[in-house]
């Protein structure tokens, strides 16, 4: 069974989250989590961390993660980043569920009006299926083509 939790950098599962981010996101770029923490020291302490945890007889195992930076770059906006799912578990809906957990927190509890991410071209269809829309032209980030994609909260109106 997979559980979805919101954790912080003091949580016992945080080292596993970092290891997953390193193996899926950073090693392919020739980087490690220490490099990320050195170059972006404000991200992890400021972010809300969502993890997918597999209950296993050998102990809990983080199989997916995503970060939300609330009120970034301005009040009312939030940034989704560092989304990773264990390659052996991709295609099982874990990423989709992590994004839903993040959206629920962002729009329901924090009352943000928009959440955005910098999506690699290969990830754009994933976000598109969740209702996210590309905002602008292609740009390079870490030498990889990306698009800014966003989901905006539409407040209910009285009829």
KAKAFEN-V931663 format. One record per helix or strand of 2 or more residues. SS is the DSSP state (@ for helix, = for strand). FROM is the first residue (numbers start at 0). TO is the last residue. If there is no record, write none. Layout:
# KAKAFEN-V931663
SS/FROM/TO ; SS/FROM/TO
This chain:
# KAKAFEN-V931663
=/1/6 ; @/13/28 ; @/32/38 ; @/40/45 ; =/47/53 ; =/60/69 ; =/76/84 ; @/86/88 ; @/93/108 ; =/113/119 ; @/120/128 ; =/132/133 ; =/138/140 ; =/143/151
